[in-house]
Amino acid sequence: MITRIMTAVFATLLMVTSSFAADAEGEWSITLSAAEGSTSIVMDIKVDGENATGTSDGDELKGTLKDGVLVLSGDLYIADAGMSDTADLKATIDGNSLEGNMSWGGYSLDMYGSK
């Protein structure tokens, strides 16, 4: 009996984790906003277990996806700024929407996305 319960709990956790990965994967249109203005980027997100990567214009950010929270870090070129700098982002993914914040080049940016 305990074995059946543990198997059911494990299967449920596996399905929940898989659904977060399915929600996160794909091409995202992301708007970054600060007091100085806003810009947009496109990021392709891939997930393997809890490991996540986000690719934008050839730059790859690496991190994790746990319980619907995406955390990525790496160098990111933003065309409107004309430069590359280290980006640290944290966003919650809910279905086809993404919301969070990112630090980049000394800026704190609000981040909203959809796919």
N, C-alpha and C positions, 0 to 999 in steps of 0.2 A: 504494500500500500504506500509506504513512504517513497519507494522507488518511483512509483507512478506519479506521485505528487511532485517530486523533484524533477522528473522528466518534463512534466507539464510546465512547471515554473521556468525551467531552462528554455524550453521551446518558445514560451511567451516572450522572454527577454531577448531571444534571438530574433524573433519577428519584429519587436520594437526597434532594436538596433538596426535591422535591415531597412525598416521604413524610414529612419532618419537618413540613412545613406542614399536611399532612392530619392528622397526629397531634395537632398543636397546636390546630387550629381547633375551636371548639365551646364549649359551656357547661361550665364546670368548677366543682365544689364544692371549695372550698379551706379547709383548717383552718390557722389561724395560732396558734402556741403560743409562750409565754414562761414564765418562772418564775412570773409573776403569774397565769397562767391561759391559757385558749384561747378563740378565737372562730372563727366560720365566715363566709365570704363566698361569693358566687357571682360568677364572672367569665366573661364571654363574650369569647373570644379570636378574633381575625381576623388572617390573615396575607396579605400581598401581596409576593411575592418574599422579601426579607429583612426587610421592614418589618412590625412587629407592633403591634397595639393590643389592650388589654384594657379592657373596660367593666364596671363594677360600680356599681349604683345610680346611674347617670347620670354617674359619674366616668370619665374616659378616661385611661388610662396609655398612653404610647407608647414604642416601642423597637424591638428587633430579635429575630429568631429565626435563629440560625446554628448549624448542626451539632447541632441538638437542644437548644440552650441558649437559653432565653427570658430576655431582659433588658428590663424595663419600668420606667418612672419617671413620676410624676405625682401630683397630689393625689388622696387616697383617703379617703372618709368610712367610718368603722367605727362601726356603730350601737351596739355594746356599749360603746364608749368615749365615744360621744356627741360625737365631734369629727372633724374632717378635718385631715390633715397630709400632708406629702410622703412618698410611698412609693418606695423603690428596691428592686426585687426581681430576683433571679436564680434561675432554676430549670431543671433538666434535665427534659425531657419524654421519656418512654419509653412509647410506645403510649398507653394510657389513664391513665397515672399521671404525676404531676408532683411533684418534690421539690426544695426549695431553701431560700433564706432571704430575708427582707425586713427592711429597716430602715424604721421608721415611728414618728414622734413620740418619738424618743429610745430606742425599743425595738429590740432585735434579735430577730426572730421566725423560728422554724422554720416552714416552709411545706410542706404536703402536700396534694395534690389528686387528684381523679379525675373522669372524665366518663362 
